[in-house]
């Protein structure tokens, strides 16, 4: 089973961005360990802001435990399931 299941990706997240974001998420999980969600989120957020500009948010939750519904995230939004850990990860850039 693949590690990633991309549930939703808005048009502002290009294929290259998707690949780079998934690689960064994977690296953060592998280097921090699954018990360090806060550090994982911060590492991903810092990388996103250094790479793609300010105002990024990263959320991690157990798959099925929450549902985010919002429209203000415009084009830069991606939801991905990490299938091994059963996590849902949302990354989005807030509109200024």
mmCIF file as gemmi writes it, N, C-alpha and C atoms, coordinates in Angstrom:
data_model
loop_
_atom_site.group_PDB
_atom_site.id
_atom_site.type_symbol
_atom_site.label_atom_id
_atom_site.label_alt_id
_atom_site.label_comp_id
_atom_site.label_asym_id
_atom_site.label_entity_id
_atom_site.label_seq_id
_atom_site.pdbx_PDB_ins_code
_atom_site.Cartn_x
_atom_site.Cartn_y
_atom_site.Cartn_z
_atom_site.occupancy
_atom_site.B_iso_or_equiv
_atom_site.pdbx_formal_charge
_atom_site.auth_seq_id
_atom_site.auth_asym_id
_atom_site.pdbx_PDB_model_num
ATOM 1 N N . UNK Axp A 1 ? 0.852 -1.174 0 1 0 ? 1 A 1
ATOM 2 C CA . UNK Axp A 1 ? 0 0 0 1 0 ? 1 A 1
ATOM 3 C C . UNK Axp A 1 ? 0.9 1.24 0 1 0 ? 1 A 1
ATOM 4 N N . UNK Axp A 2 ? 0.614 2.203 -0.849 1 0 ? 2 A 1
ATOM 5 C CA . UNK Axp A 2 ? 1.43 3.422 -0.862 1 0 ? 2 A 1
ATOM 6 C C . UNK Axp A 2 ? 1.285 4.198 0.446 1 0 ? 2 A 1
ATOM 7 N N . UNK Axp A 3 ? 2.323 4.934 0.761 1 0 ? 3 A 1
ATOM 8 C CA . UNK Axp A 3 ? 2.33 5.71 2.004 1 0 ? 3 A 1
ATOM 9 C C . UNK Axp A 3 ? 1.346 6.866 1.944 1 0 ? 3 A 1
ATOM 10 N N . UNK Axp A 4 ? 1.154 7.454 0.763 1 0 ? 4 A 1
ATOM 11 C CA . UNK Axp A 4 ? 0.352 8.67 0.629 1 0 ? 4 A 1
ATOM 12 C C . UNK Axp A 4 ? -0.903 8.428 -0.186 1 0 ? 4 A 1
ATOM 13 N N . UNK Axp A 5 ? -1.981 9.009 0.284 1 0 ? 5 A 1
ATOM 14 C CA . UNK Axp A 5 ? -3.223 9.08 -0.486 1 0 ? 5 A 1
ATOM 15 C C . UNK Axp A 5 ? -3.615 10.558 -0.518 1 0 ? 5 A 1
ATOM 16 N N . UNK Axp A 6 ? -3.464 11.172 -1.689 1 0 ? 6 A 1
ATOM 17 C CA . UNK Axp A 6 ? -3.844 12.578 -1.819 1 0 ? 6 A 1
ATOM 18 C C . UNK Axp A 6 ? -5.355 12.625 -1.957 1 0 ? 6 A 1
ATOM 19 N N . UNK Axp A 7 ? -6.014 13.194 -0.965 1 0 ? 7 A 1
ATOM 20 C CA . UNK Axp A 7 ? -7.471 13.249 -0.909 1 0 ? 7 A 1
ATOM 21 C C . UNK Axp A 7 ? -7.991 14.439 -1.7 1 0 ? 7 A 1
ATOM 22 N N . UNK Axp A 8 ? -7.301 15.573 -1.569 1 0 ? 8 A 1
ATOM 23 C CA . UNK Axp A 8 ? -7.716 16.789 -2.277 1 0 ? 8 A 1
ATOM 24 C C . UNK Axp A 8 ? -6.486 17.639 -2.535 1 0 ? 8 A 1
ATOM 25 N N . UNK Axp A 9 ? -6.435 18.197 -3.739 1 0 ? 9 A 1
ATOM 26 C CA . UNK Axp A 9 ? -5.342 19.11 -4.089 1 0 ? 9 A 1
ATOM 27 C C . UNK Axp A 9 ? -5.913 20.187 -4.981 1 0 ? 9 A 1
ATOM 28 N N . UNK Axp A 10 ? -5.848 21.428 -4.506 1 0 ? 10 A 1
ATOM 29 C CA . UNK Axp A 10 ? -6.336 22.558 -5.297 1 0 ? 10 A 1
ATOM 30 C C . UNK Axp A 10 ? -5.312 22.896 -6.374 1 0 ? 10 A 1
ATOM 31 N N . UNK Axp A 11 ? -5.742 23.637 -7.38 1 0 ? 11 A 1
ATOM 32 C CA . UNK Axp A 11 ? -4.91 23.925 -8.553 1 0 ? 11 A 1
ATOM 33 C C . UNK Axp A 11 ? -3.648 24.716 -8.229 1 0 ? 11 A 1
ATOM 34 N N . UNK Axp A 12 ? -3.606 25.415 -7.096 1 0 ? 12 A 1
ATOM 35 C CA . UNK Axp A 12 ? -2.421 26.186 -6.725 1 0 ? 12 A 1
ATOM 36 C C . UNK Axp A 12 ? -1.266 25.331 -6.23 1 0 ? 12 A 1
ATOM 37 N N . UNK Axp A 13 ? -1.536 24.07 -5.934 1 0 ? 13 A 1
ATOM 38 C CA . UNK Axp A 13 ? -0.486 23.12 -5.56 1 0 ? 13 A 1
ATOM 39 C C . UNK Axp A 13 ? -0.13 22.35 -6.83 1 0 ? 13 A 1
ATOM 40 N N . UNK Axp A 14 ? 0.988 22.714 -7.442 1 0 ? 14 A 1
ATOM 41 C CA . UNK Axp A 14 ? 1.405 22.063 -8.683 1 0 ? 14 A 1
ATOM 42 C C . UNK Axp A 14 ? 1.885 20.641 -8.396 1 0 ? 14 A 1
ATOM 43 N N . UNK Axp A 15 ? 2.085 19.874 -9.446 1 0 ? 15 A 1
ATOM 44 C CA . UNK Axp A 15 ? 2.596 18.508 -9.282 1 0 ? 15 A 1
ATOM 45 C C . UNK Axp A 15 ? 3.965 18.508 -8.618 1 0 ? 15 A 1
ATOM 46 N N . UNK Axp A 16 ? 4.811 19.452 -9.01 1 0 ? 16 A 1
ATOM 47 C CA . UNK Axp A 16 ? 6.135 19.557 -8.399 1 0 ? 16 A 1
ATOM 48 C C . UNK Axp A 16 ? 6.023 19.919 -6.924 1 0 ? 16 A 1
ATOM 49 N N . UNK Axp A 17 ? 5.149 20.88 -6.605 1 0 ? 17 A 1
ATOM 50 C CA . UNK Axp A 17 ? 4.932 21.242 -5.204 1 0 ? 17 A 1
ATOM 51 C C . UNK Axp A 17 ? 4.448 20.034 -4.415 1 0 ? 17 A 1
ATOM 52 N N . UNK Axp A 18 ? 3.493 19.3 -4.964 1 0 ? 18 A 1
ATOM 53 C CA . UNK Axp A 18 ? 2.952 18.117 -4.288 1 0 ? 18 A 1
ATOM 54 C C . UNK Axp A 18 ? 4.071 17.134 -3.966 1 0 ? 18 A 1
ATOM 55 N N . UNK Axp A 19 ? 4.903 16.841 -4.945 1 0 ? 19 A 1
ATOM 56 C CA . UNK Axp A 19 ? 6.007 15.906 -4.744 1 0 ? 19 A 1
ATOM 57 C C . UNK Axp A 19 ? 6.95 16.395 -3.654 1 0 ? 19 A 1
ATOM 58 N N . UNK Axp A 20 ? 7.303 17.675 -3.7 1 0 ? 20 A 1
ATOM 59 C CA . UNK Axp A 20 ? 8.216 18.246 -2.707 1 0 ? 20 A 1
ATOM 60 C C . UNK Axp A 20 ? 7.595 18.286 -1.311 1 0 ? 20 A 1
ATOM 61 N N . UNK Axp A 21 ? 6.317 18.621 -1.235 1 0 ? 21 A 1
ATOM 62 C CA . UNK Axp A 21 ? 5.625 18.667 0.059 1 0 ? 21 A 1
ATOM 63 C C . UNK Axp A 21 ? 5.543 17.269 0.673 1 0 ? 21 A 1
ATOM 64 N N . UNK Axp A 22 ? 5.183 16.272 -0.125 1 0 ? 22 A 1
ATOM 65 C CA . UNK Axp A 22 ? 5.101 14.904 0.392 1 0 ? 22 A 1
ATOM 66 C C . UNK Axp A 22 ? 6.465 14.415 0.867 1 0 ? 22 A 1
ATOM 67 N N . UNK Axp A 23 ? 7.519 14.748 0.122 1 0 ? 23 A 1
ATOM 68 C CA . UNK Axp A 23 ? 8.873 14.359 0.532 1 0 ? 23 A 1
ATOM 69 C C . UNK Axp A 23 ? 9.247 15.023 1.857 1 0 ? 23 A 1
ATOM 70 N N . UNK Axp A 24 ? 8.877 16.289 2.005 1 0 ? 24 A 1
ATOM 71 C CA . UNK Axp A 24 ? 9.181 17.021 3.236 1 0 ? 24 A 1
ATOM 72 C C . UNK Axp A 24 ? 8.393 16.465 4.415 1 0 ? 24 A 1
ATOM 73 N N . UNK Axp A 25 ? 7.117 16.161 4.198 1 0 ? 25 A 1
ATOM 74 C CA . UNK Axp A 25 ? 6.308 15.561 5.266 1 0 ? 25 A 1
ATOM 75 C C . UNK Axp A 25 ? 6.929 14.231 5.694 1 0 ? 25 A 1
ATOM 76 N N . UNK Axp A 26 ? 7.271 13.399 4.719 1 0 ? 26 A 1
ATOM 77 C CA . UNK Axp A 26 ? 7.88 12.108 5.025 1 0 ? 26 A 1
ATOM 78 C C . UNK Axp A 26 ? 9.182 12.245 5.792 1 0 ? 26 A 1
ATOM 79 N N . UNK Axp A 27 ? 10.028 13.178 5.366 1 0 ? 27 A 1
ATOM 80 C CA . UNK Axp A 27 ? 11.301 13.408 6.058 1 0 ? 27 A 1
ATOM 81 C C . UNK Axp A 27 ? 11.082 13.888 7.487 1 0 ? 27 A 1
ATOM 82 N N . UNK Axp A 28 ? 10.111 14.786 7.673 1 0 ? 28 A 1
ATOM 83 C CA . UNK Axp A 28 ? 9.824 15.309 9.012 1 0 ? 28 A 1
ATOM 84 C C . UNK Axp A 28 ? 9.33 14.194 9.935 1 0 ? 28 A 1
ATOM 85 N N . UNK Axp A 29 ? 8.438 13.354 9.434 1 0 ? 29 A 1
ATOM 86 C CA . UNK Axp A 29 ? 7.934 12.235 10.242 1 0 ? 29 A 1
ATOM 87 C C . UNK Axp A 29 ? 9.075 11.284 10.59 1 0 ? 29 A 1
ATOM 88 N N . UNK Axp A 30 ? 9.886 10.942 9.594 1 0 ? 30 A 1
ATOM 89 C CA . UNK Axp A 30 ? 10.969 9.988 9.809 1 0 ? 30 A 1
ATOM 90 C C . UNK Axp A 30 ? 12.037 10.529 10.758 1 0 ? 30 A 1
ATOM 91 N N . UNK Axp A 31 ? 12.349 11.825 10.663 1 0 ? 31 A 1
ATOM 92 C CA . UNK Axp A 31 ? 13.412 12.377 11.504 1 0 ? 31 A 1
ATOM 93 C C . UNK Axp A 31 ? 12.929 12.711 12.919 1 0 ? 31 A 1
ATOM 94 N N . UNK Axp A 32 ? 11.668 13.104 13.062 1 0 ? 32 A 1
ATOM 95 C CA . UNK Axp A 32 ? 11.15 13.5 14.383 1 0 ? 32 A 1
ATOM 96 C C . UNK Axp A 32 ? 10.559 12.329 15.16 1 0 ? 32 A 1
ATOM 97 N N . UNK Axp A 33 ? 10.007 11.36 14.461 1 0 ? 33 A 1
ATOM 98 C CA . UNK Axp A 33 ? 9.292 10.266 15.114 1 0 ? 33 A 1
ATOM 99 C C . UNK Axp A 33 ? 7.821 10.606 15.258 1 0 ? 33 A 1
ATOM 100 N N . UNK Axp A 34 ? 6.976 9.599 15.175 1 0 ? 34 A 1
ATOM 101 C CA . UNK Axp A 34 ? 5.53 9.827 15.127 1 0 ? 34 A 1
ATOM 102 C C . UNK Axp A 34 ? 4.951 10.423 16.402 1 0 ? 34 A 1
ATOM 103 N N . UNK Axp A 35 ? 5.65 10.35 17.513 1 0 ? 35 A 1
ATOM 104 C CA . UNK Axp A 35 ? 5.124 10.921 18.759 1 0 ? 35 A 1
ATOM 105 C C . UNK Axp A 35 ? 5.351 12.429 18.855 1 0 ? 35 A 1
ATOM 106 N N . UNK Axp A 36 ? 6.075 13.009 17.918 1 0 ? 36 A 1
ATOM 107 C CA . UNK Axp A 36 ? 6.428 14.431 17.956 1 0 ? 36 A 1
ATOM 108 C C . UNK Axp A 36 ? 5.629 15.238 16.93 1 0 ? 36 A 1
ATOM 109 N N . UNK Axp A 37 ? 4.309 15.144 16.982 1 0 ? 37 A 1
ATOM 110 C CA . UNK Axp A 37 ? 3.481 15.832 15.989 1 0 ? 37 A 1
ATOM 111 C C . UNK Axp A 37 ? 3.73 17.334 15.951 1 0 ? 37 A 1
ATOM 112 N N . UNK Axp A 38 ? 3.875 17.956 17.109 1 0 ? 38 A 1
ATOM 113 C CA . UNK Axp A 38 ? 4.083 19.41 17.148 1 0 ? 38 A 1
ATOM 114 C C . UNK Axp A 38 ? 5.368 19.787 16.408 1 0 ? 38 A 1
ATOM 115 N N . UNK Axp A 39 ? 6.44 19.046 16.632 1 0 ? 39 A 1
ATOM 116 C CA . UNK Axp A 39 ? 7.706 19.313 15.94 1 0 ? 39 A 1
ATOM 117 C C . UNK Axp A 39 ? 7.57 19.03 14.448 1 0 ? 39 A 1
ATOM 118 N N . UNK Axp A 40 ? 6.882 17.964 14.091 1 0 ? 40 A 1
ATOM 119 C CA . UNK Axp A 40 ? 6.662 17.644 12.677 1 0 ? 40 A 1
ATOM 120 C C . UNK Axp A 40 ? 5.954 18.802 11.985 1 0 ? 40 A 1
ATOM 121 N N . UNK Axp A 41 ? 4.865 19.27 12.594 1 0 ? 41 A 1
ATOM 122 C CA . UNK Axp A 41 ? 4.089 20.382 12.027 1 0 ? 41 A 1
ATOM 123 C C . UNK Axp A 41 ? 4.965 21.621 11.861 1 0 ? 41 A 1
ATOM 124 N N . UNK Axp A 42 ? 5.743 21.952 12.883 1 0 ? 42 A 1
ATOM 125 C CA . UNK Axp A 42 ? 6.594 23.14 12.806 1 0 ? 42 A 1
ATOM 126 C C . UNK Axp A 42 ? 7.672 23.007 11.738 1 0 ? 42 A 1
ATOM 127 N N . UNK Axp A 43 ? 8.287 21.835 11.628 1 0 ? 43 A 1
ATOM 128 C CA . UNK Axp A 43 ? 9.314 21.63 10.605 1 0 ? 43 A 1
ATOM 129 C C . UNK Axp A 43 ? 8.735 21.787 9.202 1 0 ? 43 A 1
ATOM 130 N N . UNK Axp A 44 ? 7.561 21.215 8.975 1 0 ? 44 A 1
ATOM 131 C CA . UNK Axp A 44 ? 6.921 21.324 7.66 1 0 ? 44 A 1
ATOM 132 C C . UNK Axp A 44 ? 6.55 22.773 7.373 1 0 ? 44 A 1
ATOM 133 N N . UNK Axp A 45 ? 5.966 23.441 8.354 1 0 ? 45 A 1
ATOM 134 C CA . UNK Axp A 45 ? 5.561 24.849 8.189 1 0 ? 45 A 1
ATOM 135 C C . UNK Axp A 45 ? 6.763 25.733 7.866 1 0 ? 45 A 1
ATOM 136 N N . UNK Axp A 46 ? 7.861 25.562 8.594 1 0 ? 46 A 1
ATOM 137 C CA . UNK Axp A 46 ? 9.065 26.353 8.328 1 0 ? 46 A 1
ATOM 138 C C . UNK Axp A 46 ? 9.566 26.124 6.911 1 0 ? 46 A 1
ATOM 139 N N . UNK Axp A 47 ? 9.598 24.871 6.48 1 0 ? 47 A 1
ATOM 140 C CA . UNK Axp A 47 ? 10.046 24.566 5.121 1 0 ? 47 A 1
ATOM 141 C C . UNK Axp A 47 ? 9.119 25.202 4.087 1 0 ? 47 A 1
ATOM 142 N N . UNK Axp A 48 ? 7.808 25.08 4.279 1 0 ? 48 A 1
ATOM 143 C CA . UNK Axp A 48 ? 6.853 25.679 3.342 1 0 ? 48 A 1
ATOM 144 C C . UNK Axp A 48 ? 7.063 27.185 3.232 1 0 ? 48 A 1
ATOM 145 N N . UNK Axp A 49 ? 7.252 27.845 4.358 1 0 ? 49 A 1
ATOM 146 C CA . UNK Axp A 49 ? 7.413 29.3 4.339 1 0 ? 49 A 1
ATOM 147 C C . UNK Axp A 49 ? 8.741 29.719 3.719 1 0 ? 49 A 1
ATOM 148 N N . UNK Axp A 50 ? 9.795 28.951 3.926 1 0 ? 50 A 1
ATOM 149 C CA . UNK Axp A 50 ? 11.075 29.246 3.283 1 0 ? 50 A 1
ATOM 150 C C . UNK Axp A 50 ? 11.005 29.007 1.776 1 0 ? 50 A 1
ATOM 151 N N . UNK Axp A 51 ? 10.223 28.022 1.377 1 0 ? 51 A 1
ATOM 152 C CA . UNK Axp A 51 ? 10.18 27.611 -0.023 1 0 ? 51 A 1
ATOM 153 C C . UNK Axp A 51 ? 9.107 28.332 -0.825 1 0 ? 51 A 1
ATOM 154 N N . UNK Axp A 52 ? 7.918 28.533 -0.242 1 0 ? 52 A 1
ATOM 155 C CA . UNK Axp A 52 ? 6.769 29.046 -0.997 1 0 ? 52 A 1
ATOM 156 C C . UNK Axp A 52 ? 6.163 30.326 -0.435 1 0 ? 52 A 1
ATOM 157 N N . UNK Axp A 53 ? 6.814 30.968 0.521 1 0 ? 53 A 1
ATOM 158 C CA . UNK Axp A 53 ? 6.291 32.215 1.062 1 0 ? 53 A 1
ATOM 159 C C . UNK Axp A 53 ? 5.588 32.012 2.396 1 0 ? 53 A 1
ATOM 160 N N . UNK Axp A 54 ? 5.156 33.105 2.971 1 0 ? 54 A 1
ATOM 161 C CA . UNK Axp A 54 ? 4.594 33.121 4.328 1 0 ? 54 A 1
ATOM 162 C C . UNK Axp A 54 ? 3.149 32.627 4.387 1 0 ? 54 A 1
ATOM 163 N N . UNK Axp A 55 ? 2.687 32.486 5.626 1 0 ? 55 A 1
ATOM 164 C CA . UNK Axp A 55 ? 1.286 32.239 5.987 1 0 ? 55 A 1
ATOM 165 C C . UNK Axp A 55 ? 0.806 30.811 5.703 1 0 ? 55 A 1
ATOM 166 N N . UNK Axp A 56 ? 1.664 29.83 5.901 1 0 ? 56 A 1
ATOM 167 C CA . UNK Axp A 56 ? 1.261 28.442 5.747 1 0 ? 56 A 1
ATOM 168 C C . UNK Axp A 56 ? 0.786 27.881 7.084 1 0 ? 56 A 1
ATOM 169 N N . UNK Axp A 57 ? -0.158 26.972 7.002 1 0 ? 57 A 1
ATOM 170 C CA . UNK Axp A 57 ? -0.66 26.247 8.166 1 0 ? 57 A 1
ATOM 171 C C . UNK Axp A 57 ? -0.581 24.76 7.86 1 0 ? 57 A 1
ATOM 172 N N . UNK Axp A 58 ? -0.221 23.979 8.86 1 0 ? 58 A 1
ATOM 173 C CA . UNK Axp A 58 ? -0.15 22.525 8.734 1 0 ? 58 A 1
ATOM 174 C C . UNK Axp A 58 ? -0.935 21.928 9.896 1 0 ? 58 A 1
ATOM 175 N N . UNK Axp A 59 ? -1.834 21.009 9.588 1 0 ? 59 A 1
ATOM 176 C CA . UNK Axp A 59 ? -2.641 20.327 10.604 1 0 ? 59 A 1
ATOM 177 C C . UNK Axp A 59 ? -2.446 18.823 10.459 1 0 ? 59 A 1
ATOM 178 N N . UNK Axp A 60 ? -2.289 18.143 11.577 1 0 ? 60 A 1
ATOM 179 C CA . UNK Axp A 60 ? -2.214 16.681 11.584 1 0 ? 60 A 1
ATOM 180 C C . UNK Axp A 60 ? -3.257 16.167 12.562 1 0 ? 60 A 1
ATOM 181 N N . UNK Axp A 61 ? -4.045 15.192 12.118 1 0 ? 61 A 1
ATOM 182 C CA . UNK Axp A 61 ? -5.033 14.55 12.988 1 0 ? 61 A 1
ATOM 183 C C . UNK Axp A 61 ? -5.137 13.084 12.599 1 0 ? 61 A 1
ATOM 184 N N . UNK Axp A 62 ? -5.639 12.29 13.521 1 0 ? 62 A 1
ATOM 185 C CA . UNK Axp A 62 ? -5.912 10.898 13.19 1 0 ? 62 A 1
ATOM 186 C C . UNK Axp A 62 ? -6.999 10.875 12.125 1 0 ? 62 A 1
ATOM 187 N N . UNK Axp A 63 ? -6.8 10.085 11.091 1 0 ? 63 A 1
ATOM 188 C CA . UNK Axp A 63 ? -7.76 10.008 9.999 1 0 ? 63 A 1
ATOM 189 C C . UNK Axp A 63 ? -9.142 9.673 10.546 1 0 ? 63 A 1
ATOM 190 N N . UNK Axp A 64 ? -10.126 10.463 10.137 1 0 ? 64 A 1
ATOM 191 C CA . UNK Axp A 64 ? -11.503 10.264 10.557 1 0 ? 64 A 1
ATOM 192 C C . UNK Axp A 64 ? -11.88 10.959 11.847 1 0 ? 64 A 1
ATOM 193 N N . UNK Axp A 65 ? -10.916 11.612 12.512 1 0 ? 65 A 1
ATOM 194 C CA . UNK Axp A 65 ? -11.228 12.222 13.804 1 0 ? 65 A 1
ATOM 195 C C . UNK Axp A 65 ? -11.642 13.682 13.716 1 0 ? 65 A 1
ATOM 196 N N . UNK Axp A 66 ? -11.465 14.303 12.559 1 0 ? 66 A 1
ATOM 197 C CA . UNK Axp A 66 ? -11.898 15.688 12.394 1 0 ? 66 A 1
ATOM 198 C C . UNK Axp A 66 ? -12.189 15.94 10.924 1 0 ? 66 A 1
ATOM 199 N N . UNK Axp A 67 ? -12.882 17.021 10.691 1 0 ? 67 A 1
ATOM 200 C CA . UNK Axp A 67 ? -13.19 17.394 9.317 1 0 ? 67 A 1
ATOM 201 C C . UNK Axp A 67 ? -13.041 18.902 9.205 1 0 ? 67 A 1
ATOM 202 N N . UNK Axp A 68 ? -12.216 19.343 8.27 1 0 ? 68 A 1
ATOM 203 C CA . UNK Axp A 68 ? -12.007 20.762 8.028 1 0 ? 68 A 1
ATOM 204 C C . UNK Axp A 68 ? -12.822 21.15 6.805 1 0 ? 68 A 1
ATOM 205 N N . UNK Axp A 69 ? -13.657 22.128 6.964 1 0 ? 69 A 1
ATOM 206 C CA . UNK Axp A 69 ? -14.412 22.652 5.833 1 0 ? 69 A 1
ATOM 207 C C . UNK Axp A 69 ? -14.224 24.15 5.779 1 0 ? 69 A 1
ATOM 208 N N . UNK Axp A 70 ? -13.579 24.623 4.74 1 0 ? 70 A 1
ATOM 209 C CA . UNK Axp A 70 ? -13.313 26.057 4.638 1 0 ? 70 A 1
ATOM 210 C C . UNK Axp A 70 ? -13.092 26.422 3.182 1 0 ? 70 A 1
ATOM 211 N N . UNK Axp A 71 ? -13.408 27.65 2.862 1 0 ? 71 A 1
ATOM 212 C CA . UNK Axp A 71 ? -13.215 28.104 1.487 1 0 ? 71 A 1
ATOM 213 C C . UNK Axp A 71 ? -12.186 29.212 1.373 1 0 ? 71 A 1
ATOM 214 N N . UNK Axp A 72 ? -11.739 29.765 2.497 1 0 ? 72 A 1
ATOM 215 C CA . UNK Axp A 72 ? -10.842 30.906 2.424 1 0 ? 72 A 1
ATOM 216 C C . UNK Axp A 72 ? -9.41 30.539 2.058 1 0 ? 72 A 1
ATOM 217 N N . UNK Axp A 73 ? -9.124 29.275 1.827 1 0 ? 73 A 1
ATOM 218 C CA . UNK Axp A 73 ? -7.763 28.864 1.528 1 0 ? 73 A 1
ATOM 219 C C . UNK Axp A 73 ? -7.46 28.931 0.046 1 0 ? 73 A 1
ATOM 220 N N . UNK Axp A 74 ? -8.419 29.306 -0.742 1 0 ? 74 A 1
ATOM 221 C CA . UNK Axp A 74 ? -8.242 29.566 -2.162 1 0 ? 74 A 1
ATOM 222 C C . UNK Axp A 74 ? -7.534 28.406 -2.843 1 0 ? 74 A 1
ATOM 223 N N . UNK Axp A 75 ? -6.446 28.687 -3.52 1 0 ? 75 A 1
ATOM 224 C CA . UNK Axp A 75 ? -5.872 27.699 -4.417 1 0 ? 75 A 1
ATOM 225 C C . UNK Axp A 75 ? -4.763 26.844 -3.818 1 0 ? 75 A 1
ATOM 226 N N . UNK Axp A 76 ? -4.187 27.228 -2.727 1 0 ? 76 A 1
ATOM 227 C CA . UNK Axp A 76 ? -3.06 26.475 -2.18 1 0 ? 76 A 1
ATOM 228 C C . UNK Axp A 76 ? -3.511 25.667 -0.967 1 0 ? 76 A 1
ATOM 229 N N . UNK Axp A 77 ? -4.089 24.521 -1.259 1 0 ? 77 A 1
ATOM 230 C CA . UNK Axp A 77 ? -4.598 23.615 -0.227 1 0 ? 77 A 1
ATOM 231 C C . UNK Axp A 77 ? -4.364 22.188 -0.688 1 0 ? 77 A 1
ATOM 232 N N . UNK Axp A 78 ? -3.905 21.34 0.236 1 0 ? 78 A 1
ATOM 233 C CA . UNK Axp A 78 ? -3.776 19.922 -0.065 1 0 ? 78 A 1
ATOM 234 C C . UNK Axp A 78 ? -4.079 19.129 1.197 1 0 ? 78 A 1
ATOM 235 N N . UNK Axp A 79 ? -4.87 18.081 1.036 1 0 ? 79 A 1
ATOM 236 C CA . UNK Axp A 79 ? -5.152 17.129 2.117 1 0 ? 79 A 1
ATOM 237 C C . UNK Axp A 79 ? -4.602 15.777 1.676 1 0 ? 79 A 1
ATOM 238 N N . UNK Axp A 80 ? -3.839 15.167 2.564 1 0 ? 80 A 1
ATOM 239 C CA . UNK Axp A 80 ? -3.224 13.885 2.251 1 0 ? 80 A 1
ATOM 240 C C . UNK Axp A 80 ? -3.357 12.961 3.459 1 0 ? 80 A 1
ATOM 241 N N . UNK Axp A 81 ? -3.6 11.701 3.19 1 0 ? 81 A 1
ATOM 242 C CA . UNK Axp A 81 ? -3.606 10.689 4.248 1 0 ? 81 A 1
ATOM 243 C C . UNK Axp A 81 ? -2.262 9.982 4.25 1 0 ? 81 A 1
ATOM 244 N N . UNK Axp A 82 ? -1.678 9.854 5.432 1 0 ? 82 A 1
ATOM 245 C CA . UNK Axp A 82 ? -0.48 9.039 5.624 1 0 ? 82 A 1
ATOM 246 C C . UNK Axp A 82 ? -1.014 7.679 6.048 1 0 ? 82 A 1
ATOM 247 N N . UNK Axp A 83 ? -0.959 6.702 5.149 1 0 ? 83 A 1
ATOM 248 C CA . UNK Axp A 83 ? -1.692 5.452 5.343 1 0 ? 83 A 1
ATOM 249 C C . UNK Axp A 83 ? -1.086 4.543 6.409 1 0 ? 83 A 1
ATOM 250 N N . UNK Axp A 84 ? 0.213 4.628 6.645 1 0 ? 84 A 1
ATOM 251 C CA . UNK Axp A 84 ? 0.84 3.771 7.658 1 0 ? 84 A 1
ATOM 252 C C . UNK Axp A 84 ? 0.448 4.191 9.071 1 0 ? 84 A 1
ATOM 253 N N . UNK Axp A 85 ? 0.438 5.497 9.316 1 0 ? 85 A 1
ATOM 254 C CA . UNK Axp A 85 ? 0.123 6.018 10.648 1 0 ? 85 A 1
ATOM 255 C C . UNK Axp A 85 ? -1.36 6.335 10.816 1 0 ? 85 A 1
ATOM 256 N N . UNK Axp A 86 ? -2.093 6.302 9.71 1 0 ? 86 A 1
ATOM 257 C CA . UNK Axp A 86 ? -3.52 6.65 9.703 1 0 ? 86 A 1
ATOM 258 C C . UNK Axp A 86 ? -3.728 8.097 10.168 1 0 ? 86 A 1
ATOM 259 N N . UNK Axp A 87 ? -2.929 8.987 9.574 1 0 ? 87 A 1
ATOM 260 C CA . UNK Axp A 87 ? -3.026 10.419 9.82 1 0 ? 87 A 1
ATOM 261 C C . UNK Axp A 87 ? -3.603 11.11 8.599 1 0 ? 87 A 1
ATOM 262 N N . UNK Axp A 88 ? -4.34 12.176 8.831 1 0 ? 88 A 1
ATOM 263 C CA . UNK Axp A 88 ? -4.735 13.1 7.774 1 0 ? 88 A 1
ATOM 264 C C . UNK Axp A 88 ? -3.954 14.384 8.003 1 0 ? 88 A 1
ATOM 265 N N . UNK Axp A 89 ? -3.334 14.874 6.943 1 0 ? 89 A 1
ATOM 266 C CA . UNK Axp A 89 ? -2.494 16.063 7.031 1 0 ? 89 A 1
ATOM 267 C C . UNK Axp A 89 ? -3.027 17.092 6.045 1 0 ? 89 A 1
ATOM 268 N N . UNK Axp A 90 ? -3.34 18.272 6.554 1 0 ? 90 A 1
ATOM 269 C CA . UNK Axp A 90 ? -3.765 19.398 5.717 1 0 ? 90 A 1
ATOM 270 C C . UNK Axp A 90 ? -2.647 20.423 5.69 1 0 ? 90 A 1
ATOM 271 N N . UNK Axp A 91 ? -2.324 20.899 4.501 1 0 ? 91 A 1
ATOM 272 C CA . UNK Axp A 91 ? -1.395 22.022 4.351 1 0 ? 91 A 1
ATOM 273 C C . UNK Axp A 91 ? -2.093 23.061 3.491 1 0 ? 91 A 1
ATOM 274 N N . UNK Axp A 92 ? -2.035 24.309 3.934 1 0 ? 92 A 1
ATOM 275 C CA . UNK Axp A 92 ? -2.652 25.373 3.145 1 0 ? 92 A 1
ATOM 276 C C . UNK Axp A 92 ? -1.992 26.699 3.441 1 0 ? 92 A 1
ATOM 277 N N . UNK Axp A 93 ? -2.032 27.56 2.437 1 0 ? 93 A 1
ATOM 278 C CA . UNK Axp A 93 ? -1.507 28.911 2.584 1 0 ? 93 A 1
ATOM 279 C C . UNK Axp A 93 ? -2.69 29.848 2.734 1 0 ? 93 A 1
ATOM 280 N N . UNK Axp A 94 ? -2.687 30.596 3.817 1 0 ? 94 A 1
ATOM 281 C CA . UNK Axp A 94 ? -3.787 31.512 4.093 1 0 ? 94 A 1
ATOM 282 C C . UNK Axp A 94 ? -3.698 32.733 3.19 1 0 ? 94 A 1
ATOM 283 N N . UNK Axp A 95 ? -4.836 33.235 2.821 1 0 ? 95 A 1
ATOM 284 C CA . UNK Axp A 95 ? -4.907 34.44 2.007 1 0 ? 95 A 1
ATOM 285 C C . UNK Axp A 95 ? -4.62 35.635 2.905 1 0 ? 95 A 1
ATOM 286 N N . UNK Axp A 96 ? -3.724 36.531 2.463 1 0 ? 96 A 1
ATOM 287 C CA . UNK Axp A 96 ? -3.418 37.703 3.303 1 0 ? 96 A 1
ATOM 288 C C . UNK Axp A 96 ? -4.611 38.623 3.49 1 0 ? 96 A 1
